[in-house]
Amino acid sequence: MERSSKHSSERVFFKIHRRDRTEILAICDEALLGKELTNNTTRMKVPIGFYKGRDISQSDALDLMRRYANINALGSVLDLGIKNEIINEEAVIWFNSDDGRRIPHLLIFSFPPI
């Protein structure tokens, strides 16, 4: 299986979810919105409403990922993050698309001290 697309022209959408004092950056490749992904233990339908806010370039998406402590990211922007050493590949969960691509998914949550 090949890794996800690494084309810099890939359209990426992001949305900031706010609740109380917490912000979560949701970011995803446009091509993955609404798709069903699977791995050995999980099946996931990519929720359009969760990720689709504003479109952004991959380089701007990378800048956003540097700024947020809470991230839910899916797709080729993670390949860019791994390449630029802001994401540890060991933290990535891999899914498979119906066309045989491996799709990276990353969840990062920072909890305030109690």
Secondary structure per residue as TSV (DSSP state, phi and psi in degrees):
chain	resnum	aa	ss	phi	psi
A	1	M	-	360.0	142.7
A	2	E	B	-91.0	157.5
A	3	R	-	-72.2	173.7
A	4	S	-	-65.7	167.1
A	5	S	-	-61.5	139.9
A	6	K	-	-116.3	21.3
A	7	H	-	-74.6	128.9
A	8	S	T	-69.5	-12.6
A	9	S	T	-86.7	-4.9
A	10	E	-	-57.7	129.0
A	11	R	-	-77.3	134.7
A	12	V	E	-123.2	138.5
A	13	F	E	-113.0	148.6
A	14	F	E	-138.9	156.4
A	15	K	E	-147.2	139.9
A	16	I	E	-100.6	122.7
A	17	H	E	-101.7	128.2
A	18	R	E	-120.1	134.6
A	19	R	E	-147.5	123.3
A	20	D	T	53.5	-120.5
A	21	R	T	-103.4	11.9
A	22	T	E	-104.3	136.3
A	23	E	E	-121.5	136.7
A	24	I	E	-122.9	127.7
A	25	L	E	-88.1	118.8
A	26	A	E	-106.9	126.6
A	27	I	E	-143.7	136.2
A	28	C	E	-157.5	147.5
A	29	D	E	-64.8	138.4
A	30	E	G	-56.0	-40.1
A	31	A	G	-64.3	-17.8
A	32	L	G	-92.7	-14.3
A	33	L	T	-59.3	126.3
A	34	G	T	82.4	-4.9
A	35	K	-	-79.8	158.2
A	36	E	E	-103.2	129.2
A	37	L	E	-120.1	151.1
A	38	T	E	-138.1	157.5
A	39	N	-	-141.6	-166.4
A	40	N	S	-62.0	-26.5
A	41	T	S	-121.3	-13.2
A	42	T	-	-137.4	144.9
A	43	R	E	-119.3	132.3
A	44	M	E	-135.5	129.5
A	45	K	E	-97.3	123.3
A	46	V	-	-71.3	114.0
A	47	P	-	-75.0	118.1
A	48	I	H	-60.0	-48.3
A	49	G	H	-64.2	-26.0
A	50	F	H	-73.8	-39.2
A	51	Y	H	-99.8	-30.9
A	52	K	-	-84.0	102.7
A	53	G	S	-123.2	-100.8
A	54	R	E	-102.3	147.5
A	55	D	E	-85.7	154.5
A	56	I	E	-153.1	153.7
A	57	S	-	-73.5	160.6
A	58	Q	H	-64.9	-36.5
A	59	S	H	-66.9	-38.0
A	60	D	H	-69.0	-34.1
A	61	A	H	-63.5	-40.5
A	62	L	H	-61.7	-42.5
A	63	D	H	-61.0	-41.3
A	64	L	H	-61.9	-42.9
A	65	M	H	-64.0	-28.0
A	66	R	H	-70.2	-26.2
A	67	R	H	-91.8	-20.5
A	68	Y	-	-104.4	140.3
A	69	A	S	-86.4	-22.6
A	70	N	S	-117.7	118.1
A	71	I	E	-136.8	137.5
A	72	N	E	-126.1	103.8
A	73	A	E	-124.5	145.2
A	74	L	E	-144.7	123.4
A	75	G	S	115.0	-161.6
A	76	S	H	-65.5	-21.3
A	77	V	H	-62.0	-26.2
A	78	L	H	-70.3	-34.4
A	79	D	H	-59.0	-41.7
A	80	L	H	-65.4	-40.8
A	81	G	H	-64.2	-39.0
A	82	I	H	-66.0	-46.0
A	83	K	H	-60.2	-37.2
A	84	N	T	-90.6	8.4
A	85	E	T	59.9	32.8
A	86	I	S	-102.9	-8.6
A	87	I	S	-127.8	131.5
A	88	N	-	-83.3	120.4
A	89	E	G	-58.7	-26.4
A	90	E	G	-67.9	-17.5
A	91	A	G	-86.9	-7.3
A	92	V	-	-84.3	137.4
A	93	I	E	-99.0	130.3
A	94	W	E	-101.6	134.0
A	95	F	E	-118.0	165.1
A	96	N	E	-115.3	138.1
A	97	S	-	-92.0	168.8
A	98	D	T	-69.0	-15.4
A	99	D	T	-98.6	11.8
A	100	G	S	89.8	1.1
A	101	R	B	-78.2	148.7
A	102	R	E	-90.4	127.8
A	103	I	E	-115.6	122.4
A	104	P	E	-81.8	143.2
A	105	H	E	-133.5	137.2
A	106	L	E	-133.9	132.6
A	107	L	E	-122.0	124.5
A	108	I	E	-129.6	122.9
A	109	F	-	-130.0	131.0
A	110	S	-	-109.1	124.8
A	111	F	-	-101.3	134.9
A	112	P	-	-68.0	152.9
A	113	P	-	-62.4	146.6
A	114	I	-	-88.5	360.0
